[in-house]
Amino acid sequence: MKDLQTLLNKRYSQQRKNKYIDDKTIFHIFLKVIREEYGNQGVKNIIPEYYKKNIIFISFKQSLWAQEIWLNKQILINKVNEKIGNKILYNIKVKY
């Protein structure tokens, strides 16, 4: 019987090869970056909606967060890709 770490490593290596990550994984990494940058207030107000074709779509509880994300969009994209270890995320778009 395989242990959990072996299965996770296998899944992660397959995702890196295929340059594909499911939406739950990208949401987790994105929210981790948001928490590092903006703390708990950022996590409460920035909501990832869905992930499609290397673009993450997000919504906001308060409109001032939209401008903050827009100003720092490329920094956030770079940090998410750095945590993944591959260029997976190409853009962040706002869902209205």
N, C-alpha and C positions, 0 to 999 in steps of 0.2 A: 504494500500500500504506500502510495506517495504521500509525503508530508505537504502541508499547505504552502510552505515557502517555495518548494520545488515547482508546484503548480503555478504560483504567482509569478515566479521568475520566467517560466516557460511562456505564460500568457503575455508578460511584459515584453519579452524578447520578440515574440511574434508580432506584437503591435508595433514595435520599433522597425522591424523589417518591412511590414506592410504600410507603414506610415498611416496607420489607422488607430484611432482611440475612440472608444464608445463615449456617449454623452455623459454618463455618470462619472467616468474617470476625468474627463475634461472639466466638468463642473466642480469636482472635488479640488482639482489642482488650481482652477481659476479662483475659487473661493479662498483657498489657502493663500494665494498671492494677494487677494483683496484684503484678507485679514492682516497680512504682513504690512501692507501699505497704508490701510485706512482703519484698522482695528475692527472692533465689533460693530461700530456704527456703519461701517462700509458693508459688512456682511448682512446686516439687517436691511439696508436700503438698496443694495445692488443684487438683482435677482437674475441668474442665468435662466433663460427660457428654453432654448434648444440649441443644438449644435448640428450644423449641416455643411458639408463640403469645406471643411477647415475654417469655418466662420462660426463664432459664437454670438448668439443673439441674446441681448440682455434687456431688462426693464428696470425701472426705478420706482421707489415709493415716493421719493422727493425729487423734483426736477433739478435741483442744484447738483446732484450727483451726476447727471448727464454731462454737464459741462466739465466736471472734474475728470470723468473717464475720457471724454473727448480730448482734453488737453494732454493726458498721460497715456493715451491709447497704445502708442508704439512701445513705451516702457513696459506696460502690462503684457503685451504680446511677447516681447523679448523674455520677460521673466517666466511666463508660462512655458515657452519653448525651452528655456534653460532648465527648468525643473523636469520637463519630459525627456530632455536629452536629444531632441530632434525638432526640426521645424515643422510642426503640426498645425499650429494656429496661425492663420494669415491675417485675420481681420476680426474686429469687434464691431458689431452693429447694434443699433438701438431698435428695439421692437416697440412700436407705439400702440 
